[in-house]
Amino acid sequence: MEIIHTSSITFYVIFATNFNNNIMRFVQFIGPALLLIILSSAAFAQKSELPINPDNSKIRFQEVIYETGTKDEFFNRCINWLNNYYKDPVRITSVRDQPSGKIIGKHTIRLEYVGDDGIKRDGPSVFYEFTIEMRDDRYRYTITDLLLRTASRFEIERWLDKDSPTYDERWEDYLDQIVAYVNQWSETLKEYMVPEPEKEEDIW
């Protein structure tokens, strides 16, 4: 018969307990740090992704949205969106062609920066041109021709060049602000392009 010493069992129990406790402490310690690294990496990757038109290497935001509606219905919904989104919708639009289902306009994005004192201040303004094209059951928006509002023509694609001798660290944040603006702009457009729910007939 094999004899198992009580002291040996006690040793293994204590060793296993301490080992598990150490593992749990390690997981609790490294978990938040690992999560922070993952989130930071995801945020950095997101910053570096801007939609570039391969034909001319210019920034171009474009999306086709499939929705219920005719070309004319989309046009009317889009006019409603323009009137609610912009303060002066008539002045900013240069084309409103219902037969072709096309609206073209130009507006500005006001950017911000944080000063050395930690206070947000008004930054430069960027012109953008938008085109909304409508067909039955789908429409497409395009935002392009992003130009810094200066006396001379300044294409914001220059902000992508980190090797430029005039590179400013604020440029990356400016680009992020533009992406955030376009995301918000497109989401409000999509909301207005959804057909209104049919009203139930009041039968009594």
Residue, then its C-alpha position, 0 to 999 in steps of 0.5 A: m500500500e502506497i503511503i501519502h504523507t499529509s505534509s506533501i498534500t498540504f504543500y501541494v494545496i498551498f502551492a496550487t492556491n498561491f499559484n491561482n491567486n498569483i494568476m488572478r492578480f496578474v490578470q487583474f493587473i494586466g487586464p486594464a493595461l492590455l485593454l488600454i493598449i488595444l483601444s489606443s491601437a484601434a484609435f490610432a488605426q482609425k485616425s490614419e484611415l481617410p477615404i482617398n479617391p484613387d483617381n486623383s489621390k484626393i480625399r473623397f467621402q462617398e456612400v450609396i444608400y439603399e432606401t425605399g422611395t422614388k427619385d422625386e420622393f428622395f428629392n423632396r426629403c433632401i430639400n426638407w433636410l437642407n432646410n433643417y440642417y443649414k441656416d441658409p440652404v438656398r444660398i449654399t446650393s448651386v444646383r437643385d435639379q429635380p428632373s435629374g435628381k441632383i443637388i450640389g452645394k458648398h459650405t464650411i467646417r469650422l475647426e477647433y484647437v486646444g491652446d497651451d492653456g487647455i482652452k478650446r479656440d476657433g481654428p481654421s475653416v474648411f470649404y467642402e463641396f457636396t453632391i447628392e444624387m437620387r434614383d429610385d430606391r437609392y441615393r448617393y452623397t459625395i463630399t470632396d474638394l476640401l480646401l482651407r479657407t485662405a487667400s490662396r488655394f490650400e488643399i487639405e491633403r497637405w495635412l496628410d504629409k507628416d514629412s512636410p517641413t511645415y507639419d503641425e501636430r494639430w493637422e491630425d486633429y483637424l482631419d479627425q474633426i472633419v471625419a467626425y463632421v462628415n459622419q454626423w452630416s451623413e447620419t442626419l441626411k439618412e434620417y431625413m431620407v427615410p420615408e415617414p411611417e404611414k398613418e393608420e386610418d381612423i376607422w370607427 
